[in-house]
Amino acid sequence: MAEATHTDMNQTNLASDESAQQRAELQRLLSSQPSDLSSNHFQQPHAEDEEINIDIKALIEISEDGLLSPLCCIYRVPTTIRHLNNEAYTPKVVSIGPFHHGDKRLQEMERHKEIMLKRFAQRAMTDLDSLVNFTKQSESKVRASYFERINYDKKDLVKLILVDSAFIIQLFIMTFEGRMIPDAKLSQSWLDNAISKDLLLLENQLPLFFLDELYNIAFPHNGRGHRPSFLQLTYSYFDYLNMQMFEPHLEIKHFTDLLRSCHLPRSLTRRSMFLPEVHNDILLYSAKQLEEVGLRFRSSSSKCLLDLKYSNNVLEVPRIRVDDDTAMIFHNMIAFEQCHYPHKHYICDYALILDCLINSHEDVNILIRERIIHNYLGDPSDIVRIFDRLSTNLTLSNFNTEYSDICGRLNHFARDPGRQMKRALKRQLLLSITGFVLNMLTLIQAIFSILQVVWR
């Protein structure tokens, strides 16, 4: 018992001594100056820490400011819409600009681009050094025209844009002058056609300001004579797009922008705020459903594809040719609008309306019957898929006020109780007639079966 008591007393004394030491140490720390606290309890940075600090500072110094250049107009197609039809955005025979440069599939045309550069240089009224120096001076502006960072040094980018620009200018001149036949490669009509399509792709562009300025350096105004301007050459090359006969004075940024501009009306309508989740004025009925309640469709003679009109229970829609190029043309215009015109997406609006009208092959057949759609694909289901993909994953911040008004009036027309009853009666009558015909066919078949037995 005594030993136990003695042991407890010793442990108590030890604990008291430890507590006293801890209090003394705490008092010393509290009474220390900040410099003492730093020197005693904070280690100096190790060499590894210093390297991290240096790397972070260097990263900040070389990083861009993240601001959008006013020259920016060429984009990679967003992955959210590219995966729906990757082929529509990918060049088939020729790469223009840095995005698809080096693609092994397109190397054959790289050799011919060098031939075209030689022809351009021989034809130019300026020496080659002047053309190269101008390209060097413009390199930073051309680089700023791309939304994505370009991983080419100045030397390589200058060579790329000069070769590609010379190819385009020489191609346009040869086409304008009708001198494609002597060219062993470009005289092939299929290749000429494929090149013209590749030049419309959003990812396959050079800024038009550079092409125009390089052309003016090569062919100065005072010595050009009757040679057209580069903008006139461009409109001549893409004349099949200019259905509205626009004069070559539009301010366009590149050939995809030209493609879009040729489809816009001469006077753009106002935009209204548009929230598809809650807004009533988005079309809720397909062509078949609208026709069932009494709406008539009529082919419009307007040259502007976006010129939809509705009056007196008639929806007028301009004729549209649907062929192998339709998906490519619309996909690239829509991708450009999604990137560059987020509040002026008139082509997206049109695609949304067409997607609302077309939900099945029956809807397509109605529009074909009324000569609104000229079908060059064959299967109406292919047309359904095209317009379904065009409006998938679109981001719309507002809506064309004219379209909003048309959609609201069509929805009101289709919801009319009298028309809904008429539609229901028509459907019931059709079902009754169909049932009657089936019953009669069954009866006739039974009679013939009985007669066959009797005749045996």
MIRO-964843 format. One record per residue (C-alpha): residue in one letter; x, y, z. Coordinates in pm, whole numbers, plus 32768, in hexadecimal, padded with zeros to 4 digits. Each point is the difference from the previous one (the first is absolute). Last residue first. Layout:
REM residues N
+------+------+------+------+
! code !    u !    v !    w !
+------+------+------+------+
!    A !    X !    Y !    Z !
...
+------+------+------+------+
END
This chain:
REM residues 456
+------+------+------+------+
! code !    u !    v !    w !
+------+------+------+------+
!    R ! 6740 ! 74A8 ! 5707 !
!    W ! 7F22 ! 8120 ! 7F98 !
!    V ! 7F64 ! 8013 ! 815E !
!    V ! 8154 ! 801B ! 80AF !
!    Q ! 8077 ! 810F ! 7F12 !
!    L ! 7EB5 ! 80B6 ! 8031 !
!    I ! 8031 ! 8003 ! 817A !
!    S ! 815F ! 8091 ! 7FE1 !
!    F ! 7F84 ! 8105 ! 7F08 !
!    I ! 7EF1 ! 8069 ! 80F5 !
!    A ! 80FB ! 801A ! 811D !
!    Q ! 80E8 ! 80DB ! 7F30 !
!    I ! 7EDC ! 80E0 ! 7FA5 !
!    L ! 7FA2 ! 8020 ! 816F !
!    T ! 8166 ! 8055 ! 8066 !
!    L ! 8016 ! 8102 ! 7EEA !
!    M ! 7EB5 ! 8095 ! 8071 !
!    N ! 8079 ! 800F ! 8169 !
!    L ! 8142 ! 80A9 ! 7F95 !
!    V ! 7F3E ! 80FE ! 7F32 !
!    F ! 7F18 ! 804A ! 8122 !
!    G ! 8122 ! 8028 ! 80F3 !
!    T ! 80B1 ! 80F2 ! 7F14 !
!    I ! 7EBE ! 80C4 ! 7FD0 !
!    S ! 7FCB ! 800E ! 8179 !
!    L ! 816A ! 8064 ! 8040 !
!    L ! 7FE7 ! 8112 ! 7EFB !
!    L ! 7EBB ! 8079 ! 8097 !
!    Q ! 809E ! 8004 ! 8159 !
!    R ! 812A ! 80C4 ! 7F7E !
!    K ! 7F21 ! 80F5 ! 7F4E !
!    L ! 7F27 ! 8024 ! 8136 !
!    A ! 8132 ! 803F ! 80DA !
!    R ! 8084 ! 8108 ! 7F0E !
!    K ! 7EAD ! 80AC ! 7FF7 !
!    M ! 7FF8 ! 7FFC ! 817C !
!    Q ! 815F ! 8098 ! 800C !
!    R ! 7F96 ! 8102 ! 7F00 !
!    G ! 7ED3 ! 8066 ! 80D1 !
!    P ! 80D1 ! 8006 ! 813E !
!    D ! 8109 ! 80E8 ! 7F65 !
!    R ! 8151 ! 7F79 ! 8074 !
!    A ! 808E ! 7FE6 ! 7E9D !
!    F ! 7FB8 ! 816D ! 7FAE !
!    H ! 808B ! 8079 ! 814E !
!    N ! 813F ! 7F38 ! 7FC1 !
!    L ! 8016 ! 808E ! 7EA0 !
!    R ! 7FD0 ! 8163 ! 8085 !
!    G ! 8111 ! 7FD5 ! 8104 !
!    C ! 80EF ! 7F63 ! 7F04 !
!    I ! 7FCC ! 811B ! 7F07 !
!    D ! 8037 ! 810E ! 810B !
!    S ! 813D ! 7F5A ! 807F !
!    Y ! 807B ! 7FD8 ! 7E9D !
!    E ! 7FD1 ! 8174 ! 7FC1 !
!    T ! 80A8 ! 8054 ! 814D !
!    N ! 8135 ! 7F2E ! 7FAE !
!    F ! 8067 ! 7F61 ! 8147 !
!    N ! 80E7 ! 8034 ! 8128 !
!    S ! 811D ! 7F54 ! 80BB !
!    L ! 7FF6 ! 7EBD ! 7F39 !
!    T ! 80FD ! 7EEE ! 804D !
!    L ! 7FE6 ! 7EE1 ! 7F0B !
!    N ! 803A ! 7E9C ! 8079 !
!    T ! 7F2F ! 7F63 ! 7EE7 !
!    S ! 7F64 ! 80EF ! 7F03 !
!    L ! 80C4 ! 7F8D ! 7ECF !
!    R ! 7FF3 ! 7E92 ! 8069 !
!    D ! 7E84 ! 7FEC ! 7FE3 !
!    F ! 800C ! 80BA ! 7EB7 !
!    I ! 80E7 ! 7F00 ! 7F5F !
!    R ! 7F57 ! 7ED1 ! 809E !
!    V ! 7EA9 ! 805C ! 7F75 !
!    I ! 809C ! 8037 ! 7EA8 !
!    D ! 8096 ! 7EA3 ! 8008 !
!    S ! 7EA9 ! 7F75 ! 805C !
!    P ! 7F77 ! 8091 ! 7EBA !
!    D ! 80D5 ! 7EFF ! 7F3F !
!    G ! 806B ! 8081 ! 7EAC !
!    L ! 8110 ! 80FC ! 804D !
!    Y ! 7FB4 ! 8102 ! 7EF2 !
!    N ! 7EB8 ! 806F ! 809F !
!    H ! 7F87 ! 8156 ! 7F98 !
!    I ! 7F4A ! 8073 ! 813A !
!    I ! 7EF6 ! 810D ! 7FE4 !
!    R ! 7F60 ! 7F61 ! 7ED0 !
!    E ! 7EB1 ! 7FCF ! 80B4 !
!    R ! 8023 ! 7E86 ! 7FD7 !
!    I ! 8165 ! 8011 ! 8083 !
!    L ! 7F8A ! 80BF ! 8134 !
!    I ! 7EEE ! 7EFF ! 8041 !
!    N ! 80F3 ! 7EE0 ! 7FC1 !
!    V ! 80F2 ! 808F ! 8100 !
!    D ! 7EF2 ! 800C ! 810C !
!    E ! 7FA6 ! 7E94 ! 7FB4 !
!    H ! 8171 ! 7FA3 ! 8012 !
!    S ! 7FF5 ! 8068 ! 816C !
!    N ! 804A ! 8123 ! 80E9 !
!    I ! 8020 ! 8120 ! 7F0C !
!    L ! 7F49 ! 8141 ! 805C !
!    C ! 80B8 ! 802E ! 814A !
!    D ! 814E ! 7FB3 ! 7F5A !
!    L ! 7FB4 ! 8100 ! 7EF3 !
!    I ! 7FBA ! 8109 ! 8109 !
!    L ! 8142 ! 7FAC ! 80BC !
!    A ! 80CF ! 800F ! 7EC1 !
!    Y ! 7F71 ! 815A ! 7FB5 !
!    D ! 805A ! 8080 ! 815A !
!    C ! 815F ! 7F71 ! 7FE1 !
!    I ! 802B ! 80B8 ! 7EB5 !
!    Y ! 7F97 ! 8147 ! 80A6 !
!    H ! 80FC ! 7FE0 ! 811D !
!    K ! 802F ! 816F ! 8055 !
!    H ! 803E ! 7FF4 ! 8179 !
!    P ! 810F ! 7EF4 ! 8007 !
!    Y ! 8094 ! 8080 ! 7EB6 !
!    H ! 8168 ! 7F84 ! 8007 !
!    C ! 8008 ! 7EA3 ! 8098 !
!    Q ! 7E98 ! 7F85 ! 7FDD !
!    E ! 7FDD ! 80C0 ! 7EBB !
!    F ! 8134 ! 7F59 ! 7F6D !
!    A ! 7F84 ! 7EA6 ! 8068 !
!    I ! 7EAE ! 804B ! 7F60 !
!    M ! 809C ! 806C ! 7EB6 !
!    N ! 80E1 ! 7ECD ! 8005 !
!    H ! 7EE6 ! 7F0A ! 8049 !
!    F ! 7F20 ! 80A4 ! 7EFD !
!    I ! 80F0 ! 7FDA ! 7EDC !
!    M ! 8079 ! 7EA5 ! 805D !
!    A ! 7E9F ! 7F79 ! 8035 !
!    T ! 7F85 ! 808B ! 7EB5 !
!    D ! 8125 ! 7F81 ! 7F30 !
!    D ! 7F78 ! 7EA3 ! 7FAE !
!    D ! 7EB0 ! 808E ! 7F97 !
!    V ! 7ED7 ! 80BF ! 808D !
!    R ! 7F97 ! 8120 ! 7F20 !
!    I ! 7F29 ! 80F8 ! 80BB !
!    R ! 7ED4 ! 80B9 ! 7F79 !
!    P ! 7F8D ! 812B ! 80CA !
!    V ! 7EEE ! 7FBA ! 8105 !
!    E ! 7EA7 ! 809C ! 7FF9 !
!    L ! 7F19 ! 7F96 ! 811B !
!    V ! 7E91 ! 802C ! 7FA3 !
!    N ! 7EE5 ! 8028 ! 80FF !
!    N ! 7FB4 ! 815C ! 7F7D !
!    S ! 8162 ! 807D ! 8041 !
!    Y ! 8157 ! 7F6F ! 8054 !
!    K ! 814C ! 805B ! 7F5E !
!    L ! 815C ! 7F62 ! 8019 !
!    D ! 8122 ! 80B9 ! 7F56 !
!    L ! 812B ! 7F40 ! 8088 !
!    L ! 8059 ! 7F60 ! 7EB1 !
!    C ! 801A ! 8151 ! 7F57 !
!    K ! 7FB6 ! 7FDC ! 7E8C !
!    S ! 7E8B ! 802D ! 8042 !
!    S ! 7F1B ! 7F3D ! 7F15 !
!    S ! 7F4B ! 7F60 ! 8124 !
!    S ! 7F7F ! 7E9A ! 7FFA !
!    R ! 7EB2 ! 7FE6 ! 80AE !
!    F ! 7F8D ! 7F3A ! 812D !
!    R ! 7E95 ! 7FF7 ! 806E !
!    L ! 7F8D ! 7FEC ! 8168 !
!    G ! 7EB6 ! 7F4C ! 803B !
!    V ! 8021 ! 7F47 ! 814A !
!    E ! 8099 ! 7ECC ! 7F5B !
!    E ! 80F7 ! 80DA ! 7F41 !
!    L ! 808D ! 8082 ! 8145 !
!    Q ! 8031 ! 7EA3 ! 808C !
!    K ! 80A8 ! 7F8A ! 7EBE !
!    A ! 80E8 ! 812D ! 7FF4 !
!    S ! 8066 ! 7FCD ! 816B !
!    Y ! 7F73 ! 80BA ! 812B !
!    L ! 8098 ! 80B1 ! 812D !
!    L ! 80A0 ! 812A ! 7F53 !
!    I ! 80B0 ! 80DF ! 80FB !
!    D ! 7F33 ! 8125 ! 807C !
!    N ! 7F97 ! 7F7C ! 8152 !
!    H ! 8142 ! 804E ! 80B6 !
!    V ! 8046 ! 7F3E ! 813E !
!    E ! 810B ! 7F02 ! 7FAB !
!    P ! 8058 ! 80A0 ! 7EB1 !
!    L ! 806F ! 8147 ! 809F !
!    F ! 800D ! 810D ! 7EF5 !
!    M ! 8042 ! 8171 ! 8027 !
!    S ! 7FA1 ! 80B1 ! 7EC1 !
!    R ! 80D7 ! 8051 ! 7ED1 !
!    R ! 7FA8 ! 8104 ! 7EFC !
!    T ! 7FF4 ! 7FAB ! 7E91 !
!    L ! 8123 ! 8016 ! 7F0E !
!    S ! 7FD4 ! 80BC ! 7EBA !
!    R ! 808D ! 7F5F ! 7EC5 !
!    P ! 7FA1 ! 7EA9 ! 807F !
!    L ! 811C ! 7F13 ! 8062 !
!    H ! 8065 ! 7ED4 ! 7F2D !
!    C ! 8116 ! 80AC ! 7F3E !
!    S ! 808D ! 8086 ! 8148 !
!    R ! 8029 ! 7E9F ! 8088 !
!    L ! 80D1 ! 7F8C ! 7ED8 !
!    L ! 80C8 ! 8143 ! 800A !
!    D ! 8049 ! 7FC2 ! 8172 !
!    T ! 807A ! 7EA5 ! 7FA3 !
!    F ! 80DB ! 80A5 ! 7EF6 !
!    H ! 80AE ! 80EF ! 80ED !
!    K ! 7FBF ! 813E ! 80C9 !
!    I ! 7EF6 ! 809E ! 7F27 !
!    E ! 7FAC ! 816F ! 7FE2 !
!    L ! 7F08 ! 7FF7 ! 7EE2 !
!    H ! 8061 ! 80C8 ! 7ECE !
!    P ! 7FFA ! 7EFD ! 7EEC !
!    E ! 7E94 ! 8047 ! 7F96 !
!    F ! 7F00 ! 7F06 ! 807B !
!    M ! 7F4D ! 7F3C ! 7EEF !
!    Q ! 7F06 ! 7F56 ! 80E9 !
!    M ! 806C ! 7EA5 ! 7F8D !
!    N ! 816C ! 8049 ! 804F !
!    L ! 806D ! 7E9E ! 804F !
!    Y ! 8030 ! 7F96 ! 7E95 !
!    D ! 80DB ! 8136 ! 7FCF !
!    F ! 810C ! 7F74 ! 80E8 !
!    Y ! 8123 ! 803A ! 7F10 !
!    S ! 7F69 ! 8146 ! 7F7E !
!    Y ! 7FBE ! 8080 ! 815D !
!    T ! 816A ! 7FBB ! 805E !
!    L ! 8088 ! 80A0 ! 7EC4 !
!    Q ! 7F30 ! 8136 ! 804A !
!    L ! 808C ! 8008 ! 8161 !
!    F ! 8160 ! 7FDD ! 7F70 !
!    S ! 7FC8 ! 812F ! 7F24 !
!    P ! 7FCC ! 7FC9 ! 7E8C !
!    R ! 8112 ! 8020 ! 7EF6 !
!    H ! 7FA7 ! 8116 ! 7F0E !
!    G ! 814B ! 80B0 ! 802A !
!    R ! 80BF ! 7F87 ! 812D !
!    G ! 8120 ! 80F5 ! 7FEB !
!    N ! 7F7B ! 811D ! 80D6 !
!    H ! 7F3E ! 7F19 ! 80E4 !
!    P ! 812E ! 7F2D ! 805B !
!    F ! 7FFF ! 7E8F ! 7FA0 !
!    A ! 80E4 ! 7F3E ! 80EC !
!    I ! 7FD8 ! 80F9 ! 811D !
!    N ! 7E89 ! 8018 ! 7FBF !
!    Y ! 7FE3 ! 7E84 ! 7FFE !
!    L ! 80BF ! 7FF0 ! 814A !
!    E ! 7F11 ! 8103 ! 8092 !
!    D ! 7EC9 ! 7F3D ! 7F97 !
!    L ! 8085 ! 7EB1 ! 8077 !
!    F ! 8066 ! 809F ! 814A !
!    F ! 7EAE ! 80A7 ! 8039 !
!    L ! 7F52 ! 7EB9 ! 7FA8 !
!    P ! 8084 ! 7F4A ! 812F !
!    L ! 8072 ! 7EA0 ! 7FA1 !
!    Q ! 7F11 ! 7EDF ! 8024 !
!    N ! 7FE8 ! 7E85 ! 8016 !
!    E ! 7F68 ! 7FD1 ! 815A !
!    L ! 7EBC ! 80AA ! 7F95 !
!    L ! 7FE0 ! 7F36 ! 7EBF !
!    L ! 7FA8 ! 80C7 ! 7EC6 !
!    L ! 814E ! 7FCE ! 7F4D !
!    D ! 7FD3 ! 7E86 ! 801D !
!    K ! 7EC6 ! 8016 ! 7F2A !
!    S ! 80B0 ! 80BF ! 7EE8 !
!    I ! 811F ! 7F05 ! 800F !
!    A ! 7F12 ! 7ED8 ! 7FD4 !
!    N ! 7F65 ! 809C ! 7EC8 !
!    D ! 8153 ! 803F ! 7F60 !
!    L ! 8063 ! 7E9D ! 8058 !
!    W ! 7EC9 ! 7F69 ! 7F5E !
!    S ! 8030 ! 80DB ! 7ECD !
!    Q ! 8162 ! 7F8A ! 7FBB !
!    S ! 80A1 ! 8130 ! 7F59 !
!    L ! 8098 ! 8051 ! 8153 !
!    K ! 8104 ! 7EEF ! 7FE1 !
!    A ! 809C ! 8013 ! 7EA8 !
!    D ! 7FC1 ! 8176 ! 7FE7 !
!    P ! 7FCE ! 8056 ! 7E8E !
!    I ! 7E82 ! 7FF5 ! 802B !
!    M ! 7FE4 ! 80ED ! 8129 !
!    R ! 802F ! 8140 ! 7F36 !
!    G ! 7E9F ! 808D ! 800D !
!    E ! 8077 ! 815F ! 8059 !
!    F ! 7F36 ! 800A ! 8141 !
!    T ! 8061 ! 7E9B ! 8057 !
!    M ! 8171 ! 8046 ! 7FC5 !
!    I ! 7FEE ! 813F ! 80D0 !
!    F ! 7F49 ! 7F51 ! 811D !
!    L ! 80FB ! 7EE1 ! 8007 !
!    Q ! 8126 ! 80F4 ! 7FFA !
!    I ! 7F6F ! 80BE ! 8127 !
!    I ! 7FB4 ! 7EC3 ! 80C5 !
!    F ! 8153 ! 7F5C ! 7FC3 !
!    A ! 80BA ! 8144 ! 804B !
!    S ! 7F48 ! 8016 ! 814B !
!    D ! 8058 ! 7E9A ! 805E !
!    V ! 8171 ! 802C ! 7FAB !
!    L ! 8016 ! 8151 ! 80B2 !
!    I ! 7F3F ! 7F84 ! 8131 !
!    L ! 80DB ! 7ECF ! 802F !
!    K ! 8150 ! 80AB ! 7FC3 !
!    V ! 7FAE ! 8114 ! 80F7 !
!    L ! 7F87 ! 7EFF ! 80FF !
!    D ! 8143 ! 7F38 ! 7FE5 !
!    K ! 80E0 ! 812E ! 8032 !
!    K ! 7F2F ! 8096 ! 8117 !
!    D ! 7FFA ! 7EC6 ! 80D3 !
!    Y ! 7ED8 ! 7F17 ! 7FE2 !
!    N ! 7F27 ! 7F8A ! 8121 !
!    I ! 7ED5 ! 80DE ! 7FB2 !
!    R ! 7F2E ! 804D ! 8137 !
!    E ! 7E8F ! 7FD4 ! 7FB6 !
!    F ! 7F21 ! 8126 ! 7FAE !
!    Y ! 80B7 ! 8045 ! 7EBE !
!    S ! 8009 ! 8160 ! 7F70 !
!    A ! 8118 ! 8061 ! 80EF !
!    R ! 80F3 ! 7F29 ! 7F36 !
!    V ! 7FA4 ! 80C1 ! 7EC5 !
!    K ! 8041 ! 8149 ! 80B4 !
!    S ! 814F ! 7F81 ! 8085 !
!    E ! 806D ! 7F83 ! 7EA8 !
!    S ! 7FAB ! 8141 ! 7F45 !
!    Q ! 8162 ! 8091 ! 7FFD !
!    K ! 8090 ! 7EAF ! 7F9B !
!    T ! 7EFF ! 7FDF ! 7EE9 !
!    F ! 805D ! 815A ! 7F7F !
!    N ! 816F ! 7F9E ! 8003 !
!    V ! 7FB7 ! 7EC2 ! 7F3B !
!    L ! 7F36 ! 80B8 ! 7EF6 !
!    S ! 8109 ! 810F ! 7FE3 !
!    D ! 8112 ! 7EFA ! 7FE0 !
!    L ! 7F3E ! 7F53 ! 7EE9 !
!    D ! 8009 ! 8130 ! 7F1D !
!    T ! 7EC1 ! 80C2 ! 7FB8 !
!    M ! 7F2D ! 7FFA ! 7EC3 !
!    A ! 7F9C ! 7E9B ! 8054 !
!    R ! 7FE7 ! 7EFE ! 7EE8 !
!    Q ! 8147 ! 7F4E ! 8048 !
!    A ! 7FB8 ! 7FFE ! 8177 !
!    F ! 7E9F ! 7F78 ! 7FC8 !
!    R ! 807E ! 7EF0 ! 7F16 !
!    K ! 810A ! 7F96 ! 80FE !
!    L ! 7F00 ! 8001 ! 811A !
!    M ! 7F1A ! 7F26 ! 7F29 !
!    I ! 8116 ! 7F01 ! 7FD6 !
!    E ! 8038 ! 8004 ! 8179 !
!    K ! 7E8B ! 7FC6 ! 8033 !
!    H ! 801E ! 7ED2 ! 7F1A !
!    R ! 80F4 ! 7F5A ! 80EC !
!    E ! 7F1D ! 8044 ! 812A !
!    M ! 7EDD ! 7F6F ! 7F39 !
!    E ! 8092 ! 7EA1 ! 8016 !
!    Q ! 803D ! 802B ! 8174 !
!    L ! 7E8D ! 8013 ! 8059 !
!    R ! 7FC8 ! 7EA5 ! 8092 !
!    K ! 8141 ! 8023 ! 80CB !
!    D ! 7F71 ! 8127 ! 80C3 !
!    G ! 8124 ! 80F1 ! 8028 !
!    H ! 7F2C ! 813B ! 8002 !
!    H ! 7EA3 ! 7FBA ! 8084 !
!    F ! 7FE6 ! 811D ! 80FD !
!    P ! 8115 ! 80DD ! 7F71 !
!    G ! 7F5F ! 80AE ! 7ED7 !
!    I ! 7F6D ! 7F60 ! 7EC9 !
!    S ! 8008 ! 7E87 ! 7FD9 !
!    V ! 7FA2 ! 7F5E ! 7EB5 !
!    V ! 7F55 ! 7EBB ! 7F90 !
!    K ! 7EEF ! 7F90 ! 80F2 !
!    P ! 7FF9 ! 8114 ! 8106 !
!    T ! 7F55 ! 7FA5 ! 814A !
!    Y ! 7ED2 ! 80BC ! 8089 !
!    A ! 7EE6 ! 7F2F ! 7F6A !
!    E ! 80BF ! 7EBE ! 8044 !
!    N ! 7FE2 ! 802D ! 8178 !
!    N ! 7E86 ! 7FF1 ! 7FF6 !
!    L ! 7F64 ! 7FF5 ! 815D !
!    H ! 815A ! 7FFB ! 80A3 !
!    R ! 803A ! 8166 ! 7F8E !
!    I ! 7ED8 ! 808C ! 80C2 !
!    T ! 8076 ! 7FD9 ! 8167 !
!    T ! 8169 ! 7FF5 ! 7F89 !
!    P ! 7FF3 ! 8170 ! 7FA4 !
!    V ! 8076 ! 803D ! 7E97 !
!    R ! 815B ! 8095 ! 7FFE !
!    Y ! 7FEE ! 8173 ! 7FC9 !
!    I ! 8056 ! 8118 ! 7F0F !
!    C ! 7F7F ! 8162 ! 8048 !
!    C ! 80F0 ! 80A8 ! 80F4 !
!    L ! 806B ! 8157 ! 7F83 !
!    P ! 7F6C ! 80B5 ! 812C !
!    S ! 80E2 ! 7F22 ! 80D6 !
!    L ! 7F4D ! 7F56 ! 8121 !
!    L ! 809F ! 803B ! 8153 !
!    G ! 80A6 ! 7EDE ! 80B8 !
!    D ! 8129 ! 80D4 ! 806F !
!    E ! 80FE ! 7F0C ! 7F73 !
!    S ! 80EA ! 7F39 ! 80DD !
!    I ! 8177 ! 802E ! 7FD5 !
!    E ! 8035 ! 80D2 ! 813C !
!    I ! 7F0D ! 7F3A ! 80D6 !
!    L ! 80A9 ! 7EB7 ! 7FA6 !
!    A ! 8156 ! 8097 ! 804D !
!    K ! 7F88 ! 8069 ! 815A !
!    I ! 7F74 ! 7EA3 ! 8042 !
!    D ! 8144 ! 7F5B ! 7F8D !
!    I ! 80D6 ! 80E5 ! 80DC !
!    N ! 7F2B ! 7FB9 ! 8132 !
!    I ! 8011 ! 7E89 ! 7FBD !
!    E ! 817B ! 8015 ! 7FDC !
!    E ! 8019 ! 80B9 ! 814E !
!    D ! 7F33 ! 7EEF ! 80A8 !
!    E ! 80EE ! 7EF6 ! 7F7A !
!    A ! 812C ! 80C3 ! 8084 !
!    H ! 7F69 ! 7FF9 ! 815F !
!    P ! 7F4E ! 812D ! 808B !
!    Q ! 808B ! 8073 ! 8155 !
!    Q ! 7F69 ! 7F41 ! 8122 !
!    F ! 7F0A ! 80AB ! 80E9 !
!    H ! 8011 ! 7FBE ! 8179 !
!    N ! 8142 ! 8094 ! 8086 !
!    S ! 8052 ! 8116 ! 7F0C !
!    S ! 7E9B ! 806F ! 7FD5 !
!    L ! 7FAB ! 8002 ! 8172 !
!    D ! 8143 ! 80B8 ! 804C !
!    S ! 7FAF ! 8106 ! 7EFE !
!    P ! 7EA2 ! 8023 ! 808C !
!    Q ! 8090 ! 804F ! 8157 !
!    S ! 7FE3 ! 7EF3 ! 810E !
!    S ! 7F28 ! 8035 ! 8138 !
!    L ! 7EF4 ! 7F12 ! 7F89 !
!    L ! 80FF ! 7EF8 ! 7FA4 !
!    R ! 80AD ! 8017 ! 8154 !
!    Q ! 7EB3 ! 7FEA ! 80B8 !
!    L ! 7FA5 ! 7EC8 ! 7F38 !
!    E ! 8150 ! 7F5F ! 805A !
!    A ! 7FCE ! 8051 ! 8171 !
!    R ! 7EA0 ! 7F76 ! 7FFE !
!    Q ! 807A ! 7EBF ! 7F59 !
!    Q ! 8116 ! 7FDA ! 8105 !
!    A ! 7F0C ! 8032 ! 811F !
!    S ! 7F14 ! 7F01 ! 7F6C !
!    E ! 811E ! 7F07 ! 7FE3 !
!    D ! 8068 ! 803C ! 816D !
!    S ! 7E9A ! 7FD6 ! 8078 !
!    A ! 7FDC ! 7EBD ! 7F3E !
!    L ! 8142 ! 7F7F ! 809D !
!    N ! 7F87 ! 8061 ! 815D !
!    T ! 7EB4 ! 7F4D ! 7FC8 !
!    Q ! 80B4 ! 7ECA ! 7F84 !
!    N ! 80E0 ! 8000 ! 8138 !
!    M ! 7ECF ! 8028 ! 80E6 !
!    D ! 7F53 ! 7EDD ! 7F58 !
!    T ! 8133 ! 7F25 ! 8030 !
!    H ! 8014 ! 805A ! 8171 !
!    T ! 7E92 ! 7FAB ! 8033 !
!    A ! 802F ! 7EB0 ! 7F53 !
!    E ! 8133 ! 7FB4 ! 80D0 !
!    A ! 7F46 ! 805C ! 813E !
!    M ! 7EE3 ! 7F17 ! 7FA1 !
+------+------+------+------+
END
